[in-house]
Amino acid sequence: MSGKKHVFKMVPGQQFSCGSSGYEVYSNIKNPQSMKKVKLISLSEEDDTLELSIKFCSDFLDRLGMYCVEEKQNRYIRDGQPGYSKNSNSFAYDNDRLVKLSLNWGIGDKTGYHNFVGEELKYKYLTWEKSGLGDDKYYFSDKEGNIIDSPDNKILQYSMPHHDTAKLIEDITSSKIPKSVLISSEFAKTFFKNLTGNQLETLADILNNEKLQILAKSLTNKQLQVLAENLTDGQFLALVDHLTNHQLQALTHTLDSKKLGIIVPLLNENQVENLVKDFNSDQVKQIFPHLKMDQFEIAVKTMKDDQFVELIKNADEKIINTILDDALKNKLPILVKTLEEDTLHNLINKLDHEKLEIVARDLTDPNKIQMVVKSLVDKPEKLQAFAHNMSREQFKELLDNVDAEELKDIIHKLPHEKVISVIGDLSSKDQSKAIIDAL
């Protein structure tokens, strides 16, 4: 089964020297002292770049071992040393030509020499196919990520920087490194500056809680997000406990619901306020289930009206009249005047008698009053509570504007004594007669 593909464009990267001992010859290599590594630029993520490793060796020589070229040194390696026996080639740029480098041992004029060979290649793109099972594939491809079938693809498996990442990070983060080194700014700058998202995934598997706490403040927001997505719940908790306010805010914008459930209850009053101010309505709804009661009260006080409306839209009747009770009472006088009719209709049906009294007292728009009455026609107790608290003028205007068909549906559900008290003052005698007939 194929996994997620990341396509990279190949371009010349950092410079390195192919040989330095004076005992080298070069075949099909024009500029051996100023060769460049292969830099990979992601086509999908602008700031995600990698470089292919430089690490290739000659055949094994009796007594001497293998002569190996690496980015920072050339040296002889003993036969069987892990990490070298399969590296017979590397890829690099010779001026603007992509070449596959190999190394042979030769003898001329009774002197041994290293023969560096460059085979020109025409590839322009490289694809990294992530399986999620630890057996990722790397291959040369076209711009769309379609594989170019070639034996060179096998070499890529050992040229990608991820090949040695796990071993490298294990060494770097081993318990032998003093805490004073781990917490130093030099370590943070050197270690984290160029780590890619994929390297951070590997890092998450290896770091223990103590190291996560120490290193947390050195992460950029993007690195923090990648790392957080790959941590266990326990690791994530250790990380969150030591983040700055700014990091917490940035992180909360990007997390899934499960991770939000861990981070949100840990936020202090200022962090909750800042979060609500920064969030849009949908994001506020996401954090709502994870807030503790004291956090919830702070969040509601900080919310803008549109955020609050979005919050109550899908809340059930129990939540509206318990958890949201005080907040809704305070905001209802404004909400009833500003809500669109469909939103108000949805809300009205969920309100208890006490809140309906507030609506009756503050709602003055005749059209909205009629809408409320129609909404409550199948809930006679709620309709009575609403009508009882309408002013005499509001109630008279309601009866003045109800048509004959609607009148039959609602007149028996309205407070009888209130109907009788205004029936003689209606604008139309025909309307008064229709009500009397209905009664």
N, C-alpha and C positions, 0 to 999 in steps of 0.2 A: 504494500500500500504506500502510495507516495504521500509525503508530508508537505508542510508549508515551505514554499520556495522563496529564497532571497537571492535576487540577481544583482551582480556587481559588475561595473565597468572597470577594466584594468587600465591603469595609467602608470607612468614612471613615478616612483616614490623616493625614499631616502637613499642617499648615495652610500656605496660601500666599495671596498677594494677587493678585487678577486684574488690577488696574490701579492706577496710582499718579501719573499725570501731571496729573490734573484735567481732561483732555479726553476723558472716557469717558462713555458712556451704557450702560445695561444693559437688556436685554430678557429677561424671564423668569429673572432672577437676583436672588435675595432678599438675599444676603449676600456681595457681591463682595470685600470686604476680608478675609473670613475663610473662604475656600473651602478645601476639603481634597482632597488627592490621593487617588487610589483605591488603597487598600491591598489586596493579595492574600494571603489566608491559605490555605495548602495544606490540603486535606482529608486527605492521606495522610501528610504529614510535619509534625509540630507546630511545629517551629522554622524551617520554610522559609517566609519571607514576602518579598514583592516589592512594589514600588509602580510604578504606571504613570507614565511621564514626562509632564511638562507642557511642551509645545512646539507652539505653533500660530501661524499667520501669516495676515495679511490678503492680499488680492490685491496684485499689484505696482502701486505708485504711481509715476508718472513723476517722476523726479529723486530722490524720497525712498526708493524701494525698497519692501521689504515690512516692515510693522510686525509684529514677532514677540514673543510672550509666552513666557517660559521661567520656570523655577522661581525663579531668583534675580535675573532682570533682564528688563526689556522694552526692546527696541531695534529700530532699523531695520537691515535686512539687504539687502545688494546683491543684485540679481537674479542667479540662477545660482549663488549660494554653496551648496556641497554640504551636504546634510543638512537643508535647510529647505523646498525647493520643494514637497515632497509633504505637508508637515504643515499641513493646513488646519483640523484639528480636534484637540481633546484631550478626555479624559474626566476628570470631577472630581465631587466632592460639594458641592452647595449646601445647607447644613444636612444633612438626611438624604436629599436627593434626588440620584440619579445623573443627571448632565446631560452632554450633548455640547456642548462649547464651540466657537464659531466667532467670527470677527472680521471686521467690515466697516468700510469707510471711509465716513463721511457728512459732509454740510455743512449747517449750520443757523445762521441769523443771521450769515452770512458767515464762520463759524468752522468749521474742520474738527474732527471728533471721531472717536474709535474706538467703534464700536458692538459691544459684547460680547453675544452671543446664547447663551442656554442652552436646549437642547432636552431635556426630561425623558425619561429612559429607564427601562425596567422590568427590565433584566437584573439577575440576582443572582449568577451564576456565570460564570467564564471558564475556558476549557480551553487548555492549551499542549500541543500534540501534537509530540513529538520524533521526527524521522525518522532522525537520525544521519547525514544527508547534507548538512546545512547549509541545508536548506529547511524549517525548523520552521514549524508553522502555529499561529496564535492565533485563537480565536473565542469569542464568547459562547455559553453552553451552559446545559443544565440541570445538576442536581446530579450526574448520572451521566456527564456529559461529552458528551452528544449535542448536536450543533451546532444553534444557532438561526440559520437562514439570514437574513442581514441584510447590507446594504452597510456597516454599521458595523464588520464584521469586517475589512474592508480597512484601516480606520484603525488597528486594533489592531496591525497589522504594524509600524507606526512608533511606536506608543505604548509597546510593551514595553521594559523597560530594556535588554534584550539587543541591541536594534537598534544602539545605539552602543557596546556593550561592547568589541568588538574594537578599534575605533579609540581608545577611551579608554585601554585597557590598553597599547596600542602607544605612546601618547604618554607614559604614566606610566613605563613601563619602558624607554624609549629610552635609548641609551647616553649621551645628553647629560646625563642626571641624574647628579650626582656620587655616588660611592660613599658618601660621608659622609651624604648624604641618605637613600639606600636603607637603610643600616644603622641609622638613627636610630629610637628608640622611637616618636617622633611619627609617622613614616611608617608603621610597622607598625600602630600603633593606628588611624590614620586610614584606611589603605588596606584592611586585612584585616578590620576590625571587622564590616562589613556585607556582605562578599562572600558571595553565594549559591553553592551547589554548581555551578550552571550557569556562573556567571561564572568560577569556578575552572577549569572545563574549558577555557574560552577562554584563560585565563591560562597553562595548561600548554602550549598550542601556541606561545606567544610567548616565554616566559622562557628564557634560556640558562642553562648550568650555573652560571656565576658568580652570577647573580642568585638561582637556586634555593638555593644554599648560603647566601647572605646572608639570604634571607627565611625559611628553613626554621624557625628557632626561634620565629617569630612566629605560626605556625599553631596553631589549636585542633586537637584530635584529629579532629573531624569534618571540618574543612577539609583536614587532612592526608590523610585517607582518600580524599576526593574527588579531590584533586590527584594523589595517588599512582596512582590507578586510570587517570588520563588521561595519565601521563607515558610517554615512551619508556623503554626499559631504561637507556639512557645517562643520561637526565635523572634517573631514579629513583635510580641509583647515586650521582649527585652529591648528591641530596637526602638520602639515607640517611646519608651520611658525616658530615653535620653536625646530625643530630637528637640530642636529649637522650635519656637512657636511658628516661625515662618515655614519650616520644613513640615510641621504637622498640617498646617493649612494647605500647603501645596499637595501633600500626599492625600489628604482627604478628598480632594477634587477628583482623584483618579482611581480610587480603590473600588473593588467589587463589594457586594453587600456583606459577604462573610467577614472580610477584613475591616469594613466599616464598623461592624458589630464589636470588634476588638478595640478600635482606636477611639470611637466617639465617646464612650463612657469615661475615658481618661482625660478628656479635655476640661480645662478650667474655665471659669466664667468669661474671661477675656477672649479665650480661644473660641468658645461657642458664639459669642457676640460677633467676632470678626468673621467667623465661618458663615453665619446667617447673612451678614451684610454682603459677603462676596458671592454667595450662592444664588442661582436662579431658582425659580419655583420648583422645577423638577428635582433639583439637587436637594432642596429643603425636604421634599417628600421622602427622599432616600434616607436621610439621616434620622427622620422622625421616629421610626421604630426603635432606634438604638439609644435615644436620649434617656437619661435618668430624670426623675421628677424635677429636681432642682435645676437641671440643665434645660429641661423642657420649658419651665417658667421663664427662664432667661431668653430662650430662643423665641418664644411667642411674643415677649415684650419687644424684641428687636426686629421682628418680622415687619416687612412692608405689607400693606393691605392685599396686594396681588399675591404675595407669597402665602398669606394666611388663607385667602380664598382657595388657592390651589390645594392647600393642606386639608381643608374641610370638605372639599368636593366629594371625595370618595371615602371619607370617614363615616363609620356606621353611627347609628343613633345613640348607642351606649357611650361611645367615646366622646361624641359631641356634648353629651349631657353629664359627663363625669370629668374626664381628663381636661377637656377643652372648655369646661363650664364657665369658669371665671373669665377666661380670655375672651370667650365669645360674647358674654354679657357686656364686656367693656367695648367690644368692637361692633356690636350689632347696630347701634344708632347710626354709625357711618355706613356700615355694609348695606343696610336696607335701602339706603338712598342711592348707592352707587352700583349695586349688583345688577347685572342683566337679568331679565325676567326668568330665563330658563335656569340660571344658577340660583336665583332666589327661590324659585319653585322647588328645586332639589333640596335646598337647605330647610325651607319652611316645614316640610314633612318630617324632619328629624328633630325639630325643636320641642322642648317640654313646655308646659303651661307658662312657667315663669318667663321664659324667653319670648314666647308669643305675646305676652303682655308688653314687653319692650318693643317688639315690632309694631304692635297696634298703636303704641304711644308715639312712635317716631316716624312711622310711614305716612306720608301725606299725598303721594301720587295716586290719583283715583284708579288709574289703570293697574297699578301694582296691587292696590287694595283688592280690586276685583279678582286679580290673579291669585292672591293669597286665599281668598274665600273659595274660589274654584278648587284650589289645591287641597283644601281641607274638607271639602264637601263629604268625603267618605270617612272622615275622622271627626264625628260630631262633637266629641268632648273638647278636642283641640280647637274646633271652629267656635264653640261657645266661649272658650277662654280668650280667643282673639277678639271676638265681637264684643264681649263684655268690656274690654279695655279700649275700644275705639271711642273717640270723642263723639258727642251728639252730632256735630256737623259732618264728621267722616261717615257715620252710620247713615245719616239722612242722604248724603250724596251717593252712598253705595246703593240704597234702595231706589233712588231716583234713576239710576243708570242700569239696573238689572233688567234684561228683557224678559218677556213673558215666559219663555221656555225655561230659562235659568231660574226664574222666580219659583216655579213649581218645585224645582229640585232643592232649593236652599231655604225657603221661607220657614219651614217647620223645624229647621236645624239651628236657626238663629234665636237668641234670647227673646222669648215671647213679649216680656214686659218692655223691652227696648224697642221692639217693632211697634207696639201700641203707642209708645211715647212720642214717636216721630211721624206716625202715619198721617196725622192731620196737617203736617207741615211740608209734605212733599210738593214738588213743583208742579206735578201733574195730578189732577183729580182722577184721571183714568188709571194712573199708576196706583193711586191709593185704593181705588175700587178693585183693581186686579189683586192687590195684596189682601184686601178684606175677603174677596171671593176665595182666594187660595187658603186663607185661614179658616 
